[in-house]
Amino acid sequence: MEHKAAATAFATLGHPDRLAVFRLLMRFAPRGVRPTEIASALEIRPNTLSHHLADLSAAGLVQARRQGRSLFYTADRHLIEALIGYLAVDVGRARPDLLSALLPTPEALAMPDKPYNVLFICSGNSARSIFAEALLRDLGRGRFNALSAGTQPGGGPNPFALEVLARNGHDTAGLRSKSVAEFQAPDAPVMDFVFTVCDTAAAEECPPWPGQPITGHWGLPDPVKATGTEAERALVFAQTYGALRRRIAAFAELPFDSLDRLSLQSRVDAIALDAKKED
């Protein structure tokens, strides 16, 4: 990477708000995010956000694409890869003591023995993440330890969600709403996969998960916020369940025994992109 291009990228990311925008886009990668979603998550005024996105685009850090009437912004991961390489090889002269944290060992790239610990996160842990936990538990055929939590958990699983699960043959007896803090304690299980399944969880500030789990964002609107008659609300819950079932069925069928961590991350990203096309 040329020095001038690197300097431009680093200077652009030097502004706190621009860095916050880019960090959010990286959390949602590989899918794009609408400016309205970015402004809402970061509490930035739309006109100010437009300037930040223009600067990030000019530096090559983000790309914009139009889908229908909406504009979506995505982080350019190829440029970030080049920036990391520039710091490691050009600036750092590839010194082993500087690169040890960036160069995983063959053991770190390999997936651990099954079952894999998989955590699904949303805000209330009352519907979407509860759906995901029950689905993976049953579709995974014993290969996964499926868990769920919320950043702001409510009083318990939503009655509509429990009804949908029961109607589709899932055991709901052990399902409960719980905080992500339960899985951040020193004695908590190490997560192999962490998925966010709502529109806001991926934009929230959460500490890094021990073990650097493979991550994915399978965001869906919150069915708890659906309005209308009881039948109309029940339909929204059923549609949300169906959307998550497609994602989790594809995830459960991945050839885990033949893929390393990097390959699995790519396959998880592909599921997110394919799912957005189907929704």
N, C-alpha and C positions, 0 to 999 in steps of 0.2 A: 504494500500500500504506500502511495506517495505521501511525503511529509505534509504537503499542503492540504490534501484531502483529510488526513488524520487530524491536523490542527483545526480544520473547519468543523469536523464532527465533534471533537472534544469541546471546542468553544461553544457550539450550539447546545450541547448537553450541560454546559456550565451554569445555565440558568435554572434555578430550583423548579420552577413550574414546567419548563420544557422537559427537564429530567423526569418529573412526575408523570407527565403525559407519556413519555417514551416507556417508562417502567410499566405503566398500565397496559400499553399496547403489547409489551412483551409478555405480560401475564395472560393476555387473551390470545396470543399467537397459537396457531397460525391464522385464526379467523380475524376478520376485520371488525372495527368498532365504529359506530356512528358518532359524529361530533356531539350530538345531544347526550349520548350515554357518557362520553368522556367528561363533558362539562358538568353533568349531574354528579358523577362519581367523585370528581376532584373539586367541585364547587368553584369552578372557574367561569367567569362571564363569557358568553359565546363569542363576542367580538375579540376579547383577549385570546381566547383559545384559537381563533382563526389565525391570528398572527403567529402563535406558537407552532401551529401545524404547518403554516407556510414556511417558517424557518427550518423546521425539521425536514420538510420535503426538499427544500433547496439544498440542504446538506446531504441528501440521499438517505437519511435515516428512516423515513417513512414513505409509504406509497399510498396513493389514493386510487380507488376504483369505484365506478358507479354501477350499482345493481338496482335496476328499475329506476325509481325516483330518489333512491337513497345513495349517499356517498359514504363509503367505508374506508377507514384508514388502517393500515397494517404496518408493523415494524419490519424493516428490511433486515432479516436475520443474516443474510450474506454479508452485509456491511459490518454488522456487529462481529461476525466471525473474523473479518479482515482486521477490525480494530483490535480484537483480542490478540490476533496473531502479530500485529504491529507492536503492541506492548510487550508481548512475550519474546519475540524473536529480534525485532529491530532495537527497541529500547532496552529490553532486559537481556539481550545477547544470549538468549536461550539458557541462562544459568539454571542449573538443576534446582538450586535452593529456592529460586523464585517460582519455578514451574511445578513444584511438587504437588501443590494444591489443585493445579489445572490438569495434570496428566494422571488419569485414573490407571490403577494397576489392572492387569487381566482379571484378578479376583473381583475388583470393584465393578468391572463391566459385566461380569457374569451375574445372572439372577440367582437368588438364594433358593434353597430347597423349598418346595411347596409345603403347606399352603401359603399363598401370598396374602399379606395384609393390605386391604384396600379400604380407604376412607373416603366417604362422600360427604361434602360440606355444602350447606346452604345457610340461609340466615336463621330460619325458625326451627329447622329440623322437625317439621311437622308433615311434610308431604313429599317434595321431590327427593330429598336425600333418603327419606324413609322408603319410598318406592325403590330407589336404587339399591339400598341395603337388602331389601327382601328379594329383589330380582336377582342380584348376583349370588346371593346365598342359595337360591334354588336353581338358577341356570348354570352356576359354576360347577355343579356336580362334585362338591367337596374340595375343589382346588383352591378356594379362596376363603379367607376370613373377612367377611363383609361387615363393615362398620359405618356408622353415620353420625354426624354431629352438626351443631349449628353455632354460628357466631353470636346469635342472640336467641337461644332456644326458648320455645314457648312452653305451655303447660303440658303438652303431650301430642301424639300424632292426631292429625285432623280426622274427624269421624268419616268424612267423605273418602279420605285416603285409605282408611282401614276397610271401608266397604268395598272399594275397588280391589284391594289386595285379596280380601276374602273371596270375592266373586271369581277371581282368577286363580284360586287354589293355593294361595300363600298362607302360611301360618303367621298370625299377627300377635301371638301371645307375648313374645319377648320384646316387641318393639317399644321404644321409649325415646323421648326427646332428651338430648344431652348436649353439653357444651364442648367446644373444641378443646377447652382447657383440660378436659378429662384425658385427652390423648396427647397432651403436651407435658404431662408429669414425668419425672425421672424414670418411673417404673412402667411407663406406657409402652405398648408394643411398637416396634420400629415399622414404619409404613413403607411398603414397596410401591404403592400407587396412591396418589391423592387427587381426587376429582372435585371440582366445584360444579354444582348443578343448578345454580341460580344466576340471575343477572347481576348481582352485586357482590357476591362472595369473592370473586377473583380480583375485584378492585380494592378490597379491604386490606389493611396492613396486618399481615399475620407473620409471625416469626418463621424462619426456615425450618423445615421438618428434618429431624435427625435422619441421617442416612441418604439424604438427597433423593427422595422418591421420584419416580416418574409421575409427571403431572399432566392433567388435561382439564379443559373447560368445556363442559357440555351444558351450557346455559339454556334455561327454559323459563318462560314467564311463571310467576307464582300463581298456582291455581287457587290458593287460599283467597286471593284478591278478586276472584271472579265474582261478577254480579249477575242478577237475573233470578229466574225461578229456581227452585231446588233442582229440577230436572236439568236446567241449563248449566248450573254450577257443577252438578254431577258429571255432565258430559265433558267439561273442561278438565276435571280430574282424570277421567278415563283417557282423554287425549294425551295428557301429560304422561300418564303411565305408559301408553303405547309408544310415545316418542322415546322414553327412557328404555323401554324394553328393546327397541331396535338397536340402540347404542350398546347396551350391555350384552345383548346376544352376540353382536359383532366382536366385542371385547373378549367375551368368554371363549370364542372360537379361535382366537389367535394361537399360533404354534409356539407357545412359550418355551418349550424345551429346545427349540432350534434358533431362538433369537436372543441377542444380548441386549443390554439396557438401551444402547443408542438406537438399535433397530426397533425395539419396542416403543420408544418414544415417538419415532416416526410413524409407526402404525397407529398409535393412539391419536396423534395429530390428524392422521388421515380419516379416522373415524369421526372426529369432530367436524371436519370439512364436509364429508359425505352426509353427515346427519343434518347439517344446516341446509343442504340442498334439498333434502327430503321433507323438512319441516314446512 
